[in-house]
């Protein structure tokens, strides 16, 4: 019972840290599963009359190194008709670089090429589930769909099928919504068929590896500001998936730290319990202390005895707490389908902290025992 508070506190710390690590890993995995590594630069129409154009796409490709690609981006709603069904459609139009916008791979056919973009060919890529919905089969590369946007229709040929998005977060996001097929098409054919101005682009996507993404987005922003004479105007707004990941990590870290603080409070309460027990022990062993001091035991030896007893109690509680915490973390992470990530630093820190609690809260009882006068102790 003496160690119960320490056991609960240490177990809570270990479980909370493991749960926080697992949650962070899960959320980052889900985000990376939903989105690729890209950033976007948008023009603030309230601060300038400038727009992006296809020349800006080529300029960034030529001047900013280590890019996977650059693309204008149109995201509009429409309808798509296949041989079996007609459904609502979310139409994403851009260059061949839009392949990197989401992480699910092409499993049949191929993504549309730069040549198809530059020549404005009516081709499209869709997900496997959408192909099954529209055609009843995913063997539909080379078949046509009728795509309608803003009352205008055109036929597009399927050139590639993406694998479906495997994400619990995505499934929750679309739960209860109307069915939408997702079609990706070249922006050149899109602007021609549906009346959008190809020379008035307000958003560009920048694709790069996660490690350099933010740096490349910032470089691209500076190039565009210089090109359009917008330096100092704050007319361009840049954002990236790296920013989202950092913000999520900050939020999850804050929540984990709060829970760890609550667990530490329980450790302190457990430490107070240890101090009370040690004070009782000093009272019960007063005569023993007097005998030891009368035969020559020094004050330091008496203090060391009671401090070591306190430290052993809390260390034992800490070890049990670590075992309980790991088991608890395993059960919770398995239930939530998180990956179990036990931080060695958290385990070592918990052991050190448990000993520190024992020494700190054992100090007062140890000093009280060491300061006893032998004659007073023997009278008890």
N, C-alpha and C positions, 0 to 999 in steps of 0.2 A: 504493500500500500504506500510505503514511503516513496517508492520510485515511480508511482503511477503518473504523477503530474509530468515528470521528466519523459517517461515513455510516450505519453500522449503528445507532448509538445514536439519531441524529436520526430515522431511518426508523422505528425501533421506537417512539419517542415519538409521532410523527404517527399511525402505524397504530393504536397502542393507544388514543389519544384518540378517533380517528374510530370505532374499533370500540366503545368505551365509549358514545359518543354514539348510535351506531346501535342498540346493544343496549338502552339506556335508552328510546329512541324506540319500538323494537319492543315492549318489554314493556309500556310505558304504553299503546300503541295496543291491544295484545291485551287488557289489563285493561279499558280503556274499551269494547272490543268485547264483552266478556263481561258487564260490569256497568254499570249506570247510575250516576248521581251520587246516592248515598243514604247515610244513616247509620242506625244503629239504637240504641235505648235499651232496655235489658233490666233487669228487676227481679231482684235477688238474693234468692231466697226464703229464704235462710239468715239474712237480716238484717231482714226485714219480712214481715208477713202481707198487705200491701197488694197490689192488682193494678190494672192498667190496665183501662179500660172504654171503650165508644164515646163517652162524654162527653169523655174525654181527647182523643180524635181531634178532635172539634169544637172543644175549647178551644184546642188548638195551632193549628188552622187560623185561629181568630179572633184569637189574641194574638201569634203569631210571624209577622212579615212576610216577604215574598219566598220563601214556600215553594211548591213545585210540588204538594205534597200530603203527607198523613200517612195511614198505614195500619197496622192490626194485621197480623200476619203468621203464617200457619200453613203449615208445609211438612211434608206427610205422604206416605207411600207407599201406593199402591193399584193398581187395575187399571182399564183403560178398554177398552171394547168398541165397535168401529165395525161397519159393514156388511161389512167385508172381513177384519178381524183383531182379535185381543184381545192387548194388550200391558201390561206393567207401566207404572205412571204415577207421576210426581212431581207432586203436586198442590200448587200455591201459591195460597193463599186470602188475599184482602185487599180493599182498596177499589179504585176506578178508578185511584188513583195508582200501583198496582203496574205499570202500563204502563211507568213509567220505571225499573223495576228492572233491565231489560236494554235494550241499545241497539238491537236489531234492530226494524225498523219493521213496522207493520201494512200488509200488502200486499193483503188482501182483507177486505171487511166493515169492522168497527170494533171498538174496545175497548169493553168493557161500561161503562155510564154510571153516574153517581151515583144516578140514579133506580132503575136496575136493582139497585144495591147496597142502597139503602134499602128497596126492596120485596122483597128476597130472591129475585130471579128466578134460575132455574136456567139460567145461560148460561155459556159458557166461551170461552176463546181458546187456540189451539194453534199450534205451528210448522208450516211448510209440509211438512217431511219427515214429521212425525207425521200430518198429514192424508193424505199419500200412503200411509203405512203402514196407517192405519185404514180409509180409504175408496177408495184407489186413485186419487184425484184431489184436487187442492186446491180444486176448485169445490164446496165442501161447506158453505158458510155457510147456515145454516137447517136443517142436518141434525142428528140427535140421536146422542149417545153415551151408553153406560151406564157410569157411574163408580161403582166399588166401593171403599169404604174401611172398614176394621175390620169386615168382614162385612156392611155395610149398602150398599145400592145405590140410585142415583137417576139419572134421565135428565137430561142437560144439553144444551142447544141451542148449537151452534157459531155465534158471532156475529162472530168475527174470526180471521184467519190471519196469524201473524207470519212474516217472512222468517227463514230459517235463520241460525244464528250462524256467521259467517265468521271462524274463529279457529283457527290451528294449535295453540295451547295448549289450546283446548277439545277439539279432535279427539284430542290426546294424552291428555287427562284421561279421556275416555270410551272410549278404545281398550281392547278386551278386556272391557268391562263388558257386562252384559245390556242389551238395548234398553229405554230408558225414554222414554215420551212425556211431555212437559211440558205440563200444563194449568193455566191460570190461571182462577180462579172467584171470585165475590163471597164474602167471608167470612161474610156473613149467611146465605146459602143453605147454605154449608158447615157452619156450626155447627148449623143447624137439622136438616140431613139426617143428620149423622154424630155428633151427641150431644156436641159441644164447647160449653163454657160461654162465652157471648159476653161475660159480665161479669167473666171472669177471664183477662185477656190479660196475658202476661208480656213481650211484645216489641212495640214500635212502630217502624215505619220512617219516616224523615224524608227527604223528597226536596227537593233544592235544587240550584242551579247550583254547579259545582265551586268557583268563586271565593269563595262564601260558605257552603259546606256545613258546614265545621267550626264556624263561628260560629253557624249556625242550630241545629246539633245541641246545642251548649252552651246556647243560649238555651232550647231545648225542655226540656232536662234540668232547668234551674233552675225553669221553670214547673211541671213535674211534681213536683219535690221540694217546692215550696211548696204545691201543691194537695193532696198526699198527706201533708204533715207530715213529710217525710223529710230536711229540711235538716240537714246534719252527720252523717247516719246512714251515708253511703257505701253506700246500698242500691241505687242506680241505676248501671248501667254503660253508658257511651256510647262508640260507635266509629263511624268513617266510612270511606268509600272514600278520602278524602283522607289518612287515616292510613296506609292500605295503600300508596298511591302514594309517600308520604314515606319509608316504611320501605324500599320497594324501591329508591327513588332513593339512599338512604343505603347500602344493601348494594352496589349497582352502583358507586356512587362510590368506596366503599372498595376494591373489587376493582380498579377502574381505577387508583386512586392507587398501589396496590401494584405493578401492572404498570409504571406510569410510573416508579416508584422503581427497579425492576429495569433499565429502559431507561436511566435516568440513570446508574446504576452503570457500564453499558457505555460511556456518554459519558466518564465519568471515566477509565476504562481507556484509551479512545482519546486523552484528553488527556495521559495519562502517555506514551503512544507519541509524541505530538507533541513533548513535552519531550525525550525521548530523542533524537529526530531532530534537534532544534534544538541539543542539546548536541554531537552529532556534527558538525553544521554549523559550530558555533563552533570546534571543534577543527580542522576542515579549512580554515577560513578565517582562522586565526590571523594569518597573514602579511598578508592583506588588511586585517584590523582594525588591525594595526600600522602599515601604510602610511597608512591613513586618519587615524589618530590623529597620526601624525608630521607630516602636512600640515595639521593644525588641526581635525580633526573632534572635536566635543565629545562628552562622555560621553552626554549626552541624545540626540544624533543616532545614536550607535551603538545605544543601547537602543531608540530608535524604529524603527530599521531591522529589528532582529531581532523586536521585538514585532509590527510590521506584517506581517512574513513569516509569523509564527505565526498571526496573526489571519486573514490571507488563506487560509492552508491550512485552518484550521478553518471559515471562512465558506464556502469552496468545498465542503468536505465537507458542511457543513450544507445548502447549496442542493441538492446531489446527494441527500443524505439525505431532504430534504423531497419531492423528486420521487419517489424510490423509495418513501417512506412512503405518499404519496397513491396511487400505483399498487398497492402492497400492500394498502392499506385498501380500494381499489375491488374488487380480486379477492376478498378475504375477505368483504366485505359482500355482494357479489353472490352468492357461494357460500352464505352464510347467509340470504340474502334480507332483509338489513337495509338501511335507507336510508343512503346515504353522506352523513355530516354532517362536513364539514371545518371545524374551528374556526379562524377567522382568528387568534384569540389564541394558539392552539397553534402555528401556523405562525410568527407573529412571535416568540413566546417561544422557539421552537426556533432561529431565526436568531440572536436575541440571545444565547442560551445558548451557541451554538457559538462566537460571537466571544469571549464571556466566558471560555470554556474555553481558547481560544487565547491570550488575554492572560494568564490566570492561569498556565498551564503554560509560557508563553513567557517569563515574567518572570525566572525563575532563569537560563536560558541567556542572556537579554539582559543581565542584570546582570553575569554572568560575562564576557561579551564586552566590556562597557563599562568594567569595572574593570581590564582588562589594561593593563599599562604598555607603551608603544610599543617600548621597547628590548628587552623580553622577547619581545614578539610578533614582532619582526623577526629575532630570533635563530633562530626555528623554521625 
